[in-house]
Amino acid sequence: MLQLSIVIPLLNEEESLPELVEWITRVMNENNFTYELILIDDGSTDNSWNVIELLKEKYSCIKAIKFLRNYGKAAALQVGFNEARGQVVITMDADLQDNPEEIPELYRMIVEEKYDLISGWKKVRHDPLFSKRLPSKLYNWTVKKISGIKLHDMNCGLKAYRQQVVKSIEVYGDMHRYIPVLAKWAGFKRIGEKVVKHQERKYGKSKFGLERFIRGPLDLLSVSFITRFGRRPMHFFGVWGTIMFLLGGGVSFYLLAEKVYKSLNNIPTRNVTDQPLFYLALLAVILGVQLFLAGFLAELITRNAVDRNKYQIEKKI
């Protein structure tokens, strides 16, 4: 088995690729690693693929895949994970902001300290304050509180994984931001971090725009729900459906009881249907029934899922 698989998703990085590959190769040779370099071209519109073809002729360690169109970083990583054969899998960005000199120590932490996953921490960053650093701090604080994973830089592209981790998780959508959360959900709890050097961007510009501020929180909600209730959706929908139904039913019963009491005692009162509270209670009952049915349907779908009985087995004798 190879010691290392280095997976690099890329989009329009023709300028940085030759320098990056040469840098990685030098570090690998200095440390006598057996390795493969997996380049995933995520639908580049520049000359990136031609550059990769030329590099392939020079470096036999390169494996490359080109998407027909841009599918996103998560898709590129998933394809790279499927191809990876190394004992340890390293992911890094292609823009030269991740430092290949960090790889030997990341490898050591996985192999010798028995971590499942090591995430880089760009403690000193060279990004703009308001568009990058401040949103990143808020994002990492929120994910830390929700997931319970104490990482300072959840979205750092430079990470190291034990091979079993990348073969056990599925990355899709924009879930590349939450790989440590997915790994924890899959049962890999030895998650650590390492302070890494952040390089200033040398070529091009960031491929992530303002839409990340919308997609990020939505994906966080998705991954939080999936990790907690993916195999038992009725525990979520059923509980809230029951609460809404009982609340609406209780208010309706109270209004009817009040009407009967006042009628028997000749106390003036409005019709139940003339009171706004009645319609709010009716709405709560309807929502409760709908939530319960949603949970029931989700359970039926889950029961018919192909991987419903797929579990991660650590040891077997």
Secondary structure, 3 states (H helix, E strand, C coil): CCCEEEEEEECCCCCCHHHHHHHHHHHHHHCCCCEEEEEEECCCCCCHHHHHHHHHHHCCCEEEEECCCCCCHHHHHHHHHHHCCCCEEEECCCCCCECHHHHHHHHHHHHCCCCCEEEEECCCCCCCHHHHHHHHHHHHHHHHHHHCCCCCCCCCCCEEEEHHHHHHCCCCCCHHHHHHHHHHHCCCCCEEEEECCECCCCCCCCCCCCCHHHHHHHHHHHHHHHHHHCCCCHHHHHHHHHHHHHHHHHHHHHHHHHHHHHHHCCCCCCCHHHCHHHHHHHHHHHHHHHHHHHHHHHHHHHHCCCCCCCCCCCCCC
